[in-house]
Amino acid sequence: MKTPIYMIFAYLFLIVFGTAALAVVFMVFQACTMLVSGESLFFFSAPLFWAGILESFPVCVIATSLFVPLYVVRHPETALVPTFAVYLALSFLSWGVLLPLSASFMTKNQQAIEEMEEKKFGLPSVGYFREVSGSIDYFTAVRPILDSEDGRKRASADGISIAKTDAQANGKTETFSKREIFANNSSLTNFSDVIIERTLKMPTVVWMIVFASQHLKAQAFQAISGGIISWVCFASLGAALFSVFLLRGLSTYKLSNCIIVTFSYLSIIAFNVSYFELPIFASFRDSGSNLGSISSFVAEPPLVAVNIAVFLVFTIWGILSSMFNGNRRSEF
């Protein structure tokens, strides 16, 4: 019974400490987006940290569908029933209680959360070369303009602009004075300073994780607003992810089981995100409208059908594998 008990502690550890750690990362990253070269970075912001907790909590809850099975792979339990029962209870806690509460809270307080995350961009500092809009600019003086009509922070700047021609930095040089500049350049989306943006630009893998989490968050908001049935349809994703747990013992090698569990988890997430984003699934998605009354009762019937099919296949496959291979273990 040690593994089921420890599995509960692993679940709580991931949610509590994982949420706190991601909230710190969120806070620091958001602070960096408002940072300007030459200025000091503030290390703590209560509003950003609280916003980070709200953003990170559902991500950590969903991530338990991956990391708890990996913990069980590392610490196998001979008895299937107690382990399965505990993980079933934890999954219901995640998708039946924690995620609905989190989605409902964030939906009702969306405006307050957006205000906490609102960026206060800083004006570009002097003494740095910045490549923007096809030129390299160097500011020698920046004078803030206080009477801004549209609310945007702006300034009057003096400096030098080096035009770029055919991606070469030896174009025409222009000296300017009293040029109007803004705190958030039009070529930037999330950063005050292009220098900071290039330094902290997300790697592709991290960007994909953030994109998937933002997409799932949007779907959760829509589902919780549609009522219980709509949420149950969205929770079919949770059922598919739950079934990944039963694949933990397909191989006699722990490393192989980790790869199988991780690949299956990521594949399910990728399909649920791609279903809405990729044009290749457009006809498959539209096929749900031909199901008559079912399409008005079930949200996204094709996606729900696939998630349930994955749940059934992985569950049956995992149970049969445990019955026939339960006694074979490996330390690798």
Disulfide bonds with the S-S distance in Angstrom:
none
